[in-house]
């Protein structure tokens, strides 16, 4: 028997272990059409956060749905080695345990420590994904540092190099002085800080005066190679082509014109430090004739290098800044200092200011690879959902820059390049191949750097399937069907998978990219540890169950819009699960069990024909929702069927058919239809609430696992328009009478007489045929229309008139409603005035404006309800 108390903790982990151990997550239908998803590989250092919970819930909904459709579903899973993050974790652990540091122990010993850490602690997030219910193909779990994956990475690097698409170059990168490595744009966060804007004067070479520049970074003056002004700035047109003297360094530099300069910023003249500013480096590239020098001012730890004048060498950036300002002031060349709030780049892991830094790095010609990736989206081979994200993809890909793929780390894929004594590079998949290229006896030194983790994860859709070997898995599961991901990594991962997949496989890696929004707090603010508004999904699972969290995230996912997560919603869906649990228990107690057939039993009772039609309508809506990636519509449709149509109405309407003394044939039919309906509900709800549905599936009958069951073919289900119209009419009447009684405070137990006005013969027949249900559920019976106050309920063309007699004080009830209406209307109108005021809508916080709109809508609806209640009182 189904337990009286719904307790998800009693069965969730039990069912997950059963599914995994039985191989239910593995593709096992070789003759069926495959359906493949690759998981965005979480960092091996990671733990489950609410963004992961959303992303993986949506993927699991798709996988479980297609598995029920009979597809050979496979969800490819694995983790990313997360170069910087993992190296930092292990180095911190070494420091905490007072072991020798990375450099002290050497590269090989350090790498061994990382692998040791991975074996002990690297599976946290995969265990947590199991708790969420993710039905991944764990038997083929991959890791980006697996031997096979490493082979794929090396092959791609070598092939791109041989094709002239990968090369070594000296360019500016985002440099992290604490980690001493280049980092990607994704690993840079911009913070708005209160800084200063220093105005300095540079003397003109001819002694005729000065040109004033403004800068937020005086320490980089030491590497200035030019001063730039806007070509249309009349103030400086006569100076373009002349030279000025760089104070402190005593070097002559040219004055040039470039449209990058903003004439209204500072003095309208800016210093050009090409080795320490990305915009300045672009100016350097546009003006080769100016002879702008590239002077790297700093060491890898951002202390001032030997390229600076002697007095500055070895100083930190901050100390050098203070020294430069003091020296300019001593020379009388400091004009003024202004407060200036501006954006400053920080390393998201190190927390230090990022330095644009000139170094030798390995680059991929992303512009060339982007051509096919752009064409694939333009011609529809891959589509974005929502389609608005295509514009973001196009904009980035059309303006793509060379991709820096080298990192100055020890943990990661070692770059397969070796150098001879003269610096000549030999790129090969193995050292033996490199030695063969160099010649016997030529000493070789391997490149110290590793590859950017995005380089290896770009190979994920085909590297996980055994490439470069031409495996059966690769032939069957590439390309994948759908990629589910956050919009924030379209540039960093999606685009790179598109480029590499097309280049090495000749096909797109996935046919659809679904981009979901961010999960925000209940006030719409982005979650962050500093704000203290983060949500632990594991804590929510412990409190409400995984199914309730999954349903909440599915129901709130509206085509990529951000989600405002409110714990009350999760509690509400826990109540939804409890309601279904209790309904199944009621069914079981009344002799209703799982139905053996996929198609419904024959039905003669209108209520049974009606519920079969409701199942058909719901299944059709769910199929459309999945086809359109409308996860919210999926949740809404199944919620309505379960809560309203099945639990609230069908079970209530069939109680007389199951009661003692009821017609035996009608009872047998009803039990069969109810069992079939409950089965279909469990199948259709399973993708969103897998644990609850699997448990009830087995409680209601002995049979195979629900996870591998089949979805009913909607076109094979009958629809009975007459039964649907009759039962929907009955439900509408009972609902309207109940609502009207509640609005005017008629006691629930009071049974009242009613008369009908304006009814057609069809309506009169329906009233007669359903008199017992109307009496039992609406508490009204046919009677005479007595004088005095009455309640009028309009349903269709008919008006149901219910004399109130002495049941309520009519005058007092009218007075109560009028008072409530006046108060509600006053609030509504005040909110309307507030929303009509641009001073509020344009200046207030967005969340405050949203709250005002929500409150106005609620007050408007309440006023309409009260007005309708007054109108019903005769």
C-alpha positions in Angstrom: 0.0 0.0 0.0 1.1 3.6 -0.7 2.2 5.2 2.6 -0.1 7.8 4.1 2.8 10.3 4.4 4.5 11.6 1.2 8.3 11.5 2.0 10.6 11.9 -1.0 13.6 11.0 1.1 12.3 7.5 1.5 12.6 6.7 -2.2 14.6 9.2 -4.2 18.1 7.9 -3.7 16.8 4.3 -3.8 15.4 4.7 -7.2 18.5 6.5 -8.6 20.7 3.7 -7.5 18.4 1.2 -9.1 18.3 3.1 -12.4 22.1 3.5 -12.5 22.9 -0.1 -11.5 20.3 -1.5 -13.9 21.8 0.4 -16.9 18.7 2.4 -17.5 20.7 5.5 -18.5 22.6 3.6 -21.2 21.4 3.7 -24.8 19.9 0.2 -25.3 17.8 0.5 -28.4 20.2 0.0 -31.3 17.4 -0.1 -33.9 15.9 3.1 -32.7 16.8 6.7 -33.8 19.4 8.1 -31.4 18.9 11.2 -29.4 22.1 12.7 -28.0 23.0 15.5 -25.6 26.5 16.4 -24.4 26.6 17.9 -20.9 28.4 21.3 -20.5 31.2 19.7 -18.5 31.3 21.1 -15.0 34.7 22.0 -13.5 36.2 19.1 -11.6 36.6 21.5 -8.7 32.9 22.5 -8.7 29.9 21.8 -6.5 26.3 22.1 -7.6 24.9 25.6 -7.7 21.4 26.7 -8.7 22.6 27.5 -12.3 23.8 23.9 -12.6 20.5 22.7 -11.2 18.5 24.6 -13.9 20.8 23.6 -16.8 20.8 19.9 -15.9 17.2 19.7 -15.1 16.3 21.0 -18.5 18.7 18.5 -20.1 17.2 15.7 -18.1 13.7 16.6 -19.1 14.7 16.3 -22.7 16.6 13.1 -22.3 13.8 11.4 -20.3 11.1 12.6 -22.7 12.9 11.3 -25.7 13.7 8.0 -23.9 9.9 7.6 -23.3 9.4 8.3 -27.0 11.4 5.2 -27.8 14.5 7.0 -28.9 18.0 5.6 -28.2 18.7 8.4 -25.7 22.2 9.2 -24.6 23.4 12.0 -22.3 27.1 12.2 -22.6 28.6 13.3 -19.3 32.0 14.2 -17.9 34.0 16.9 -16.2 36.5 19.6 -17.2 40.0 19.6 -15.7 39.6 23.4 -15.0 43.3 24.3 -15.3 43.5 27.5 -13.1 40.8 26.5 -10.6 42.3 23.1 -10.0 45.9 24.3 -9.7 44.8 26.9 -7.2 42.8 24.3 -5.1 45.8 22.0 -4.9 48.3 24.8 -4.2 46.1 26.0 -1.4 45.8 22.5 0.0 49.6 22.1 -0.1 50.0 25.4 1.8 47.4 24.5 4.4 49.1 21.1 5.1 52.5 22.8 5.1 53.8 20.7 2.3 56.4 22.0 -0.2 54.9 24.3 -2.8 54.5 23.7 -6.5 57.9 25.1 -7.6 59.7 23.4 -4.7 58.4 20.0 -5.6 58.7 20.3 -9.4 56.3 19.7 -12.2 56.0 15.9 -12.2 55.5 15.7 -8.5 52.9 18.5 -8.6 50.9 16.9 -11.4 50.9 13.7 -9.3 49.4 15.6 -6.4 46.7 17.0 -8.7 45.8 13.5 -9.9 45.7 12.4 -6.3 43.4 15.3 -5.4 41.1 14.4 -8.4 40.8 10.8 -7.3 39.8 11.8 -3.7 37.8 15.0 -4.2 37.1 15.5 -7.9 33.8 13.7 -8.0 31.7 16.0 -5.8 29.6 17.6 -8.5 28.9 14.3 -10.3 27.6 12.9 -7.0 25.4 16.0 -6.6 24.1 15.7 -10.2 22.9 12.2 -9.3 21.0 13.7 -6.3 19.2 16.0 -8.7 18.2 13.0 -10.8 20.3 13.6 -13.9 20.0 10.4 -16.0 23.5 10.6 -17.6 25.4 7.8 -19.2 27.7 7.4 -16.2 29.2 4.2 -17.5 31.0 6.2 -20.2 31.9 9.3 -18.1 34.7 11.3 -19.6 37.3 13.7 -18.2 39.1 16.2 -20.4 42.5 14.9 -19.2 41.7 11.3 -20.0 44.4 9.6 -22.1 42.1 9.3 -25.1 40.9 12.9 -24.9 44.5 14.0 -24.6 45.3 12.2 -27.8 42.5 14.2 -29.5 43.7 17.5 -28.1 47.3 16.9 -29.4 46.0 15.8 -32.8 43.9 19.0 -33.2 46.8 21.2 -32.1 49.2 19.6 -34.6 46.7 19.5 -37.5 45.8 23.2 -37.0 49.5 24.1 -36.9 50.2 22.2 -40.1 47.3 23.9 -41.8 48.6 27.3 -40.8 45.7 28.0 -38.5 47.7 27.8 -35.3 50.8 29.9 -34.7 53.0 31.6 -32.2 52.9 35.4 -31.9 53.7 38.3 -29.6 50.5 40.0 -28.7 48.7 41.6 -25.7 46.9 39.2 -23.4 44.9 39.5 -20.2 47.7 38.7 -17.7 47.1 37.7 -14.1 50.1 38.9 -12.1 49.2 36.7 -9.1 48.8 33.5 -11.1 51.4 34.6 -13.6 49.5 33.3 -16.6 47.4 34.6 -19.5 43.7 34.2 -18.9 40.6 34.3 -21.1 38.1 37.2 -21.3 35.6 34.9 -19.4 38.0 34.9 -16.4 38.1 38.7 -16.2 35.5 40.6 -14.2 35.1 44.3 -14.4 34.5 46.2 -11.2 33.5 49.8 -11.0 35.9 51.6 -8.7 36.6 55.1 -7.4 39.9 56.1 -9.0 41.6 59.2 -10.2 42.2 60.9 -13.5 45.7 62.5 -13.6 46.4 65.3 -16.1 50.0 65.7 -17.2 51.8 68.0 -19.6 54.3 66.8 -22.2 56.6 69.5 -23.6 56.5 70.0 -27.4 59.8 69.2 -29.1 60.0 72.7 -30.6 59.6 74.5 -27.3 56.4 76.1 -28.3 54.4 74.8 -25.4 52.9 71.6 -24.1 50.2 69.0 -24.9 48.2 67.8 -21.9 47.2 64.2 -21.6 44.9 62.5 -19.0 45.3 59.0 -17.7 44.1 56.6 -15.0 47.4 54.7 -15.0 50.4 57.0 -14.5 52.8 54.1 -14.0 52.4 53.1 -17.7 53.7 56.5 -18.8 57.2 54.9 -18.7 56.2 52.9 -21.8 54.5 55.6 -23.8 55.2 55.5 -27.5 53.0 58.3 -28.8 50.3 60.8 -28.0 47.0 60.5 -30.0 44.2 63.0 -30.7 41.0 62.7 -32.7 41.5 63.6 -36.4 38.6 66.1 -36.2 39.7 67.9 -33.0 40.5 71.5 -34.1 42.5 72.1 -30.9 45.2 69.7 -31.9 45.2 69.6 -35.7 48.3 71.8 -36.0 50.2 69.4 -33.7 49.6 66.2 -35.6 52.9 65.0 -37.1 55.0 66.9 -34.5 56.8 65.3 -31.5 56.7 65.9 -27.8 59.1 64.9 -25.1 58.1 62.2 -22.6 59.1 63.6 -19.2 61.0 61.4 -16.7 62.1 59.0 -19.5 63.3 61.9 -21.7 62.2 60.3 -25.0 60.7 62.0 -28.0 57.4 60.5 -29.2 55.1 61.4 -32.1 51.7 63.0 -32.0 49.3 61.1 -34.2 45.6 61.3 -35.1 43.3 58.3 -34.5 39.5 58.0 -34.4 39.8 55.8 -31.2 40.3 59.0 -29.2 37.3 60.5 -27.5 37.6 64.3 -27.7 35.5 64.9 -24.7 37.5 62.6 -22.4 40.0 64.4 -20.2 42.0 66.8 -22.3 41.1 65.1 -25.6 44.7 63.8 -25.9 45.7 60.4 -24.8 49.0 58.6 -24.2 49.6 55.4 -26.3 51.2 52.6 -24.3 51.0 49.8 -26.9 52.4 47.1 -24.7 49.9 47.7 -21.8 46.6 48.6 -23.3 44.4 46.8 -25.8 43.1 49.9 -27.5 46.6 51.3 -27.7 47.9 48.1 -29.2 45.2 48.5 -31.9 46.5 52.1 -32.5 50.0 50.7 -32.8 48.8 48.3 -35.5 47.0 51.0 -37.4 50.1 53.4 -37.5 53.1 51.3 -38.5 54.7 54.4 -40.0 54.7 56.2 -36.7 57.4 53.8 -35.3 55.6 53.4 -32.0 57.8 51.2 -29.7 56.5 48.1 -27.8 57.9 48.5 -24.4 57.0 45.8 -21.9 57.3 47.7 -18.6 56.6 44.8 -16.2 57.8 41.5 -14.9 55.3 38.6 -14.8 54.4 39.6 -11.2 53.6 43.1 -12.4 56.7 44.7 -10.7 58.5 47.2 -12.9 61.0 45.6 -15.2 64.5 46.6 -16.3 63.0 48.3 -19.4 62.1 51.2 -17.0 64.4 53.9 -15.9 66.6 52.7 -13.0 64.7 54.5 -10.2 61.5 52.6 -11.0 62.8 49.1 -11.4 61.4 46.5 -9.0 58.6 48.8 -7.7 55.1 47.5 -7.6 52.6 49.1 -10.0 51.1 51.1 -7.1 54.5 52.3 -5.9 55.6 53.2 -9.4 52.3 55.1 -9.9 53.0 57.2 -6.8 56.6 57.8 -7.9 55.7 58.9 -11.4 53.1 61.4 -10.1 55.6 62.8 -7.6 58.3 63.2 -10.3 55.9 65.0 -12.6 54.8 67.3 -9.8 58.5 68.0 -9.0 59.0 69.0 -12.7 55.9 71.2 -12.6 54.2 69.1 -15.2 51.2 67.8 -13.1 48.2 69.9 -14.1 45.5 68.5 -11.9 44.0 65.3 -10.3 40.3 64.6 -10.6 38.2 61.9 -9.0 37.1 59.4 -11.6 34.8 56.4 -11.3 35.7 53.7 -13.9 35.8 50.0 -14.8 38.9 48.1 -13.8 39.6 44.5 -14.8 40.2 41.9 -12.1 41.0 38.2 -12.2 37.9 36.4 -11.1 39.9 33.8 -9.2 43.0 35.7 -8.0 41.2 38.9 -7.2 44.0 41.1 -8.5 44.0 43.8 -11.2 44.6 42.3 -14.6 47.4 43.7 -16.7 47.3 43.9 -20.5 50.6 42.3 -21.1 52.8 41.7 -24.2 54.0 38.1 -24.4 54.7 35.3 -26.8 51.7 33.0 -26.9 50.1 30.4 -29.2 47.1 31.6 -31.2 44.4 30.0 -33.3 43.2 31.8 -36.5 39.7 32.0 -35.2 38.6 34.4 -38.0 39.2 31.6 -40.6 37.5 28.9 -38.5 34.6 31.2 -37.8 33.6 31.3 -41.5 32.0 27.9 -41.6 30.5 28.3 -38.1 28.8 31.5 -39.2 27.5 29.9 -42.4 26.1 26.9 -40.4 23.8 29.1 -38.3 22.9 31.4 -41.3 21.7 28.4 -43.3 19.9 26.7 -40.4 22.1 23.7 -39.8 22.3 24.8 -36.2 19.6 27.0 -34.7 19.5 29.0 -31.5 16.4 29.0 -29.2 15.4 31.7 -28.5 16.4 32.9 -31.9 17.4 36.3 -30.5 20.7 34.8 -29.4 21.7 34.3 -33.0 22.4 38.1 -33.2 24.8 37.8 -30.3 26.5 34.8 -31.9 26.8 36.6 -35.3 28.1 39.8 -33.7 30.9 38.1 -31.9 31.9 35.7 -34.6 32.0 38.4 -37.3 34.4 40.4 -35.1 36.3 37.5 -33.7 40.0 38.1 -32.7 42.9 35.6 -32.7 42.3 33.1 -29.9 45.1 32.8 -27.4 45.2 29.1 -26.4 48.3 28.9 -24.3 48.4 29.2 -20.5 51.4 29.5 -18.1 50.2 26.7 -15.9 51.3 23.2 -15.0 47.9 21.5 -14.8 46.4 20.9 -18.2 47.2 19.6 -21.7 50.9 20.3 -22.3 51.5 22.0 -25.6 52.9 19.5 -28.1 55.8 21.7 -29.2 59.5 21.3 -28.8 62.3 23.9 -29.3 65.8 23.3 -30.7 68.9 25.2 -29.4 68.3 28.0 -32.0 64.7 28.4 -31.0 63.2 26.6 -34.0 59.9 25.0 -33.0 58.9 21.4 -33.9 55.2 20.7 -33.4 54.3 17.0 -33.2 51.9 14.6 -31.4 54.8 12.9 -29.6 58.4 13.8 -28.7 59.7 11.0 -30.9 58.0 12.6 -33.9 59.4 16.0 -32.9 62.9 14.5 -32.6 62.5 13.0 -36.1 61.7 16.4 -37.5 64.7 18.0 -35.7 67.1 15.3 -36.6 69.0 12.8 -34.4 71.2 14.3 -31.7 69.5 17.8 -31.8 68.6 18.5 -28.1 65.0 19.5 -27.7 63.2 21.4 -24.9 59.4 21.0 -24.6 57.2 24.1 -24.3 56.4 24.7 -20.7 52.9 26.0 -21.2 49.5 24.2 -21.3 46.5 24.8 -23.4 43.5 26.9 -22.4 40.7 24.6 -21.1 38.4 26.0 -23.7 40.6 24.5 -26.4 40.0 21.0 -25.1 36.4 21.5 -24.2 35.8 22.7 -27.8 36.4 19.1 -28.8 33.8 17.8 -26.3 31.0 16.7 -28.8 33.4 14.4 -30.7 36.3 13.9 -28.4 34.0 12.2 -25.9 33.0 9.7 -28.6 36.4 8.3 -29.2 37.8 10.6 -31.9 40.3 10.6 -33.6 39.4 6.9 -33.8 36.4 6.5 -36.1 34.3 4.6 -33.5 30.7 3.3 -33.8 29.8 5.8 -31.0 31.1 8.7 -33.1 29.1 7.5 -36.2 25.9 7.1 -34.2 26.0 10.1 -31.8 27.6 12.9 -33.7 26.2 15.4 -34.3 24.2 15.8 -31.2 20.6 16.9 -31.2 20.5 19.6 -28.6 23.0 21.7 -26.5 21.5 23.2 -23.4 23.6 26.0 -21.9 23.6 29.5 -20.4 23.8 32.4 -22.8 26.9 33.7 -21.1 29.2 31.1 -22.7 28.0 31.4 -26.3 31.3 33.0 -27.1 33.6 30.9 -25.0 32.3 27.4 -25.6 29.4 27.2 -28.0 31.2 29.2 -30.8 34.4 27.2 -30.3 32.6 23.8 -30.5 31.0 25.0 -33.7 34.4 26.0 -35.2 36.2 22.8 -34.2 33.3 20.4 -34.9 32.9 21.8 -38.4 36.6 21.8 -39.1 37.4 18.3 -37.9 34.1 16.5 -38.5 32.6 18.4 -41.4 29.3 18.7 -39.6 27.9 20.9 -36.9 28.3 19.5 -33.4 24.6 20.0 -32.5 21.4 20.9 -34.4 19.9 23.1 -31.7 21.4 25.4 -29.1 18.9 26.2 -26.3 20.1 29.1 -24.2 18.4 29.5 -20.8 18.4 32.5 -18.5 20.1 33.1 -15.2 18.5 32.2 -11.8 18.1 35.3 -9.7 16.7 35.8 -6.2 13.1 36.6 -5.5 13.8 40.3 -6.0 15.4 39.8 -9.4 18.9 40.4 -8.2 21.8 38.4 -9.5 23.0 35.9 -6.9 26.4 36.3 -5.3 28.1 35.3 -2.2 28.9 38.9 -1.4 25.2 39.8 -1.3 24.4 36.7 0.7 21.5 35.8 -1.6 22.8 32.5 -3.1 20.7 29.4 -2.9 22.0 25.9 -2.2 20.0 23.5 -4.4 21.1 20.6 -2.2 19.5 22.3 0.8 16.3 22.8 -1.2 16.4 19.1 -2.2 16.8 18.1 1.4 13.8 20.3 2.4 11.4 19.7 -0.4 12.7 16.8 -2.5 14.4 16.9 -5.9 11.2 16.6 -7.8 9.8 19.8 -6.4 12.9 21.7 -7.2 13.0 20.3 -10.7 9.3 21.2 -11.4 9.9 24.7 -10.1 12.9 25.3 -12.4 11.0 23.8 -15.4 7.9 25.8 -14.7 9.8 29.1 -14.4 12.0 28.6 -17.5 10.4 30.8 -20.1 12.4 30.8 -23.3 15.6 32.1 -21.9 14.3 34.8 -19.6 15.9 35.1 -16.1 14.2 33.2 -13.3 13.2 34.9 -10.0 13.5 32.0 -7.7 11.2 32.2 -4.7 11.2 29.3 -2.2 7.4 29.5 -1.9 7.2 28.3 -5.4 9.2 25.2 -4.5 7.0 24.6 -1.5 3.9 24.9 -3.8 5.2 22.2 -6.1 6.0 20.0 -3.2 2.3 20.4 -2.4 1.5 19.4 -6.0 3.6 16.3 -5.6 1.7 15.5 -2.3 -1.6 16.0 -4.0 -0.7 13.4 -6.7 0.6 11.1 -4.0 -2.7 11.3 -2.1 -4.7 10.9 -5.3 -2.8 7.7 -6.1 -3.4 6.5 -2.6 -7.1 7.2 -2.9 -7.1 5.3 -6.2 -5.4 2.3 -4.8 -7.8 2.2 -1.8 -10.7 2.2 -4.2 -9.4 -0.8 -6.2 -7.7 1.2 -9.0 -4.4 -0.2 -10.3 -2.0 0.3 -13.1 -3.5 -0.5 -16.5 -1.8 -3.2 -18.6 -2.4 -1.6 -22.0 -1.1 1.5 -23.6 -4.4 2.4 -25.2 -7.4 3.3 -23.0 -10.2 0.9 -22.1 -13.5 1.2 -23.8 -15.7 3.8 -22.0 -19.4 4.6 -22.0 -19.6 6.9 -19.0 -19.3 10.6 -20.0 -16.9 11.4 -17.3 -14.6 8.6 -18.4 -14.8 9.6 -22.0 -14.0 13.1 -20.9 -10.9 12.3 -19.0 -9.5 10.2 -21.9 -9.9 13.3 -24.0 -8.2 15.4 -21.4 -5.2 13.0 -21.5 -5.1 13.3 -25.2 -5.2 17.1 -25.1 -2.5 17.2 -22.4 -0.2 14.8 -24.3 -0.6 16.8 -27.5 0.2 20.0 -25.6 3.3 18.4 -24.1 4.6 17.2 -27.5 4.2 20.8 -28.8 5.9 22.2 -25.8 9.0 20.0 -26.2 9.1 20.7 -30.0 9.2 24.4 -29.2 11.4 24.2 -26.1 8.7 25.7 -24.0 9.6 24.1 -20.7 7.1 26.4 -18.8 4.3 25.3 -21.1 5.2 21.6 -20.4 4.9 22.2 -16.7 1.7 24.2 -17.0 0.0 21.6 -19.1 0.8 18.6 -16.9 0.1 20.7 -13.7 -3.4 21.5 -15.0 -4.2 17.9 -15.9 -3.0 16.5 -12.5 -4.2 19.2 -10.1 -7.4 20.4 -11.7 -8.7 17.9 -14.2 -7.7 14.6 -12.5 -7.5 15.3 -8.7 -10.0 18.1 -8.3 -12.7 17.0 -10.8 -12.3 13.5 -12.1 -11.8 11.8 -8.8 -14.7 13.8 -7.3 -17.0 13.0 -10.2 -16.3 9.3 -10.2 -16.8 8.8 -6.4 -20.5 7.8 -6.9 -19.5 5.3 -9.6 -17.2 3.6 -7.1 -19.5 3.6 -4.1 -21.0 0.5 -2.6 -24.1 -0.4 -4.6 -23.0 1.4 -7.8 -23.6 -0.3 -11.1 -20.9 -3.1 -11.4 -20.2 -2.5 -15.1 -19.9 1.2 -14.6 -17.6 0.7 -11.6 -15.4 -1.7 -13.5 -15.1 0.6 -16.5 -14.3 3.5 -14.2 -11.6 1.7 -12.3 -10.0 0.7 -15.6 -10.1 4.2 -17.1 -8.9 5.8 -13.8 -5.9 3.3 -13.7 -5.1 4.0 -17.3 -5.3 7.8 -16.8 -3.1 7.6 -13.7 -0.5 5.6 -15.7 -0.5 8.2 -18.5 -0.1 11.0 -15.9 2.9 9.2 -14.4 4.5 8.8 -17.9 3.9 12.4 -18.9 5.1 13.8 -15.6 8.1 11.5 -15.4 10.6 13.8 -17.3 10.0 16.6 -14.7 9.3 14.5 -11.6 11.1 11.2 -12.1 11.4 9.9 -8.6 7.7 10.4 -7.5 6.4 9.0 -10.7 8.7 5.9 -10.7 7.7 5.2 -7.1 3.9 5.4 -7.8 4.3 3.5 -11.0 5.6 0.5 -9.0 3.1 1.0 -6.2 0.2 0.7 -8.5 1.3 -2.5 -10.4 4.1 -5.0 -10.8 5.9 -4.1 -14.0 9.1 -2.9 -15.6 10.6 0.5 -14.8 8.8 3.7 -15.8 12.0 5.3 -17.1 11.9 2.8 -20.0 8.1 2.8 -20.6 6.5 4.2 -23.7 4.6 7.4 -24.3 1.1 6.8 -25.7 0.6 7.8 -29.4 -1.7 10.8 -29.2 -3.2 10.2 -32.6 -4.4 6.8 -31.4 -6.4 8.3 -28.5 -10.1 8.9 -29.0 -11.6 12.4 -28.4 -15.3 12.7 -27.5 -16.5 16.2 -28.2 -19.9 15.6 -26.7 -18.6 14.2 -23.4 -16.0 17.0 -23.2 -18.6 19.7 -23.7 -21.0 18.1 -21.2 -18.4 17.6 -18.4 -16.7 21.0 -19.0 -20.2 22.6 -18.7 -20.8 20.8 -15.5 -17.3 21.8 -14.1 -17.9 25.4 -15.1 -21.3 25.6 -13.4 -20.1 24.1 -10.1 -17.0 26.3 -10.1 -19.0 29.5 -10.7 -21.6 28.6 -8.0 -18.9 27.8 -5.5 -17.0 31.0 -6.3 -20.2 33.1 -6.0 -21.1 31.5 -2.7 -17.6 32.1 -1.3 -17.6 35.8 -2.4 -20.7 36.6 -0.4 -19.9 34.4 2.6 -22.5 31.7 2.2 -21.6 28.9 4.6 -20.2 25.9 2.7 -22.6 23.5 4.4 -25.7 25.4 3.5 -27.8 23.6 0.8 -29.8 26.2 -1.2 -32.6 25.9 -3.7 -32.2 27.4 -7.1 -34.2 28.4 -10.1 -33.0 28.9 -13.7 -33.8 31.6 -16.1 -33.2 31.7 -19.9 -32.0 28.1 -20.2 -32.2 26.2 -23.5 -33.6 22.7 -23.6 -30.0 21.4 -23.8 -29.1 23.2 -20.6 -32.2 22.0 -18.8 -31.4 18.5 -19.9 -27.8 18.9 -18.5 -29.2 20.2 -15.2 -31.4 17.2 -14.9 -28.8 14.6 -15.9 -26.2 16.0 -13.5 -28.6 16.9 -10.6 -26.9 14.6 -8.2 -23.4 15.9 -8.9 -24.6 19.5 -8.7 -26.3 18.9 -5.4 -23.2 17.1 -3.9 -20.6 19.5 -5.2 -22.3 22.9 -5.5 -24.8 22.4 -2.6 -27.8 23.6 -4.6 -31.0 21.8 -5.6 -33.9 22.8 -7.9 -36.6 24.7 -6.0 -38.9 27.7 -6.0 -37.7 31.3 -6.5 -38.6 32.9 -3.1 -38.9 36.7 -2.7 -36.1 38.8 -1.4 -32.4 38.9 -2.0 -30.8 36.4 -4.4 -27.5 35.4 -5.9 -27.3 35.5 -9.7 -24.8 33.2 -11.5 -24.6 33.4 -15.2 -23.4 30.3 -17.0 -23.6 30.2 -20.7 -27.0 31.5 -21.8 -28.7 30.6 -18.5 -28.8 32.5 -15.2 -28.9 30.4 -12.0 -30.9 32.3 -9.4 -30.2 31.3 -5.8 -32.4 32.9 -3.1 -30.4 33.8 -0.1 -33.2 34.1 2.4 -31.9 34.2 5.9 -28.6 32.5 5.1 -26.8 35.9 5.0 -27.5 39.5 6.0 -27.8 40.9 2.5 -27.5 44.5 3.4 -24.4 43.9 5.6 -22.8 41.8 2.9 -23.4 44.5 0.3 -21.9 47.1 2.7 -18.8 44.9 3.2 -18.2 44.4 -0.5 -18.6 48.1 -1.2 -16.2 49.0 1.5 -13.6 46.5 0.3 -14.1 47.6 -3.3 -13.5 51.3 -2.4 -10.3 50.4 -0.5 -9.0 48.2 -3.3 -9.8 50.8 -6.0 -8.0 53.5 -4.0 -4.9 51.3 -3.9 -5.2 50.4 -7.6 -5.5 54.1 -8.6 -2.6 55.2 -6.4 -0.4 52.5 -8.0 -1.6 53.5 -11.5 -0.6 57.1 -10.8 2.8 56.0 -9.6 3.4 53.9 -12.7 2.3 56.9 -14.9 5.0 59.1 -13.3 8.3 58.9 -15.4 10.2 60.1 -12.3 9.4 56.7 -10.7 9.5 54.3 -13.7 12.8 55.8 -15.0 14.7 56.4 -11.7 13.5 53.7 -9.3 15.2 50.3 -9.1 13.9 47.9 -11.7 12.7 45.5 -9.1 10.7 48.3 -7.4 9.0 49.1 -10.7 8.3 45.5 -11.3 6.8 45.1 -7.8 4.5 48.1 -8.4 3.3 46.7 -11.7 2.6 43.3 -10.0 0.7 45.0 -7.2 -1.3 47.1 -9.6 -2.3 44.0 -11.6 -3.3 42.3 -8.4 -5.4 45.2 -7.1 -7.1 45.6 -10.5 -8.1 41.9 -10.6 -9.3 42.1 -7.0 -11.4 45.2 -7.8 -13.0 43.4 -10.7 -13.8 40.4 -8.5 -15.4 42.5 -5.9 -17.4 44.4 -8.5 -18.6 41.1 -10.0 -19.6 39.9 -6.5 -21.7 43.0 -6.0 -23.4 42.6 -9.3 -24.4 39.0 -8.5 -26.4 40.2 -5.4 -30.0 40.9 -6.5 
